[in-house]
């Protein structure tokens, strides 16, 4: 029987997400996929598998899941309280979830979107070449009680009990942007004010986009009132009629008529997606050449995440999955340190 997770409890924002569906803009379907794509890369590194595998995305609140067979799992993205059969486990780490054990994931302690990864990925049926739920387009549905989420084949088995330093992106900060097609619609003084402003992440926001409250007056321009609706993509910063910026996220619409003052670099978009309500964000314009270099460096960094893995340090008395850990090398190394020199 295919290993699976049985869902006993799930928050309202739990969905299956992967890298999304590129190539469907002409048909009115945006890419979708994980709000925090970096979290998918981190989970893939922890389980030594491909980052294209689907995971569970949990917006603010997780759930309770039971394993039907032994499986490796990993937890990334916004840190949430998590335990296996009542024993607290580390976030941004991989663990062994044995058959019959229950994994409980609570509320986010920082950020918004947490991710639960399975070895082999969450193997729900594909729709239009992806497993992501795209609720705005009616593709898939939120995870609910009673569902059985099958795990795919573990193509590259490896030990559990590994951890990875998380990229600090859960409390706002500085976000790099490039000029957009309508940046010139704004006066240079408005651009300078936009770059100097400190924005507060509004409580209104979802997988389509987040609203940012400026520190002073909104951003207006007469030319922007005549913008014709055209293609928009995740990262675009639209300025609405009242001068408020909206940063578009993975499940945004495909066309829009609000002027775009800039566009967030893909490398920095997870920082926007993970900013909780009340977090402060600032924007800094970079040139296209600088942006290309940033994206190349980020791609290299994500591809090398696996090289940064290190073993978790845990209390052996609380390790129900003790046999999944490699303990001999550490004991040997310690013995060598205590052995007297010949």
ABEGO torsion letter per residue (X at the ends): XBBBBBBABBBAABBBBBAEBBGAAAAGBBAEEBABAAAAAAAAAAAGBBAABBBBBBBGBBEBBBBABBBBBBBBEBBBBBBBGGBBBBBGBBBBBBBGBBBBBBBBABEABBBBBBBGEBBBBBBGGBABBBAAAGBEBBBBBGBBBBBBBBABBBBBGBBBBBBBAAAEEBBBBBBBAAAAABBAAAAAAAAABBBBBBABEBAAEBBBBBABBBBBBAAAAABBBBBBBBGBBBBBAAGBBBBBBAABBABBABBBABBBBAAAAAAAAABBBGBBBBBBBBBAAAAAAAAAAAAAAAAAAAAABBBBBBBAAABAAAAABBAAAAAAAAAAAABBBX
